[in-house]
Amino acid sequence: MTILSNLNPGEHGVIQAIHAEQALHQRLNAMGFRIGKKIELIRRASFNGPLHVRIGATDIILRGVEAQRIQLNAA
């Protein structure tokens, strides 16, 4: 198990849990972050900037603090 923010570009995993308050959990769910979905880290911005991730055919830019709340199984 790892968290999304620990992945390196090109690595992927399967979402196992989202540890967030209700509002953030609902927002992430609406963007496609669901348990069992495969997620790939495309790139990481410099200086602890946002992460570019891909879920299916959807690309999303995510803040690092949000990425730390997403637990993955390495795939």
HUNORPE-V376764 format. One record per pair of residues at least 4 apart in sequence whose ideal C-beta (glycine too) atoms are under 7 Angstrom apart, sorted by the first residue. I is the first residue (numbers start at 0). GAP is how many residues later the second one is. D is the distance in whole Angstrom. If there is no record, write none. Layout:
<<I:GAP:D> <I:GAP:D>>
This chain:
<<0:15:7> <0:70:6> <0:71:7> <0:72:6> <1:4:5> <1:11:7> <1:70:5> <1:72:6> <2:65:6> <2:67:6> <2:68:6> <2:69:7> <3:35:7> <3:63:4> <3:66:4> <3:68:6> <4:46:7> <4:59:6> <4:62:4> <4:63:5> <6:4:4> <6:6:7> <6:34:4> <7:33:7> <8:32:6> <8:33:6> <8:34:5> <8:35:6> <10:30:6> <11:26:6> <11:27:6> <11:28:4> <11:63:5> <12:26:6> <12:59:3> <12:60:6> <12:61:5> <12:62:5> <13:22:6> <13:24:6> <13:58:6> <13:59:5> <13:61:5> <14:18:6> <14:19:7> <14:20:5> <14:21:7> <14:22:5> <14:24:6> <14:55:6> <14:57:6> <15:19:7> <15:55:5> <15:56:6> <15:57:5> <16:18:7> <16:54:4> <17:7:6> <17:10:6> <17:15:6> <17:51:6> <17:52:6> <18:50:5> <18:52:7> <19:4:4> <19:5:5> <19:8:7> <19:49:5> <20:4:7> <21:4:6> <22:4:7> <23:4:6> <23:42:7> <24:4:6> <25:4:6> <26:4:7> <27:5:4> <28:4:6> <28:5:6> <30:29:6> <31:5:7> <31:23:5> <31:24:7> <31:26:5> <32:4:7> <32:22:7> <32:37:7> <36:18:6> <37:37:6> <38:14:6> <38:16:5> <38:33:7> <39:13:7> <39:14:5> <40:10:6> <40:12:6> <41:10:4> <41:11:6> <41:12:6> <41:17:7> <42:9:5> <43:7:5> <44:4:3> <44:5:5> <47:16:6> <49:11:5> <49:12:6> <49:13:6> <49:14:7> <50:11:5> <50:13:6> <50:16:5> <51:7:6> <51:9:6> <52:7:5> <52:9:6> <53:4:7> <53:5:5> <54:5:7> <61:4:5> <61:5:5> <62:4:7> <63:4:7>>
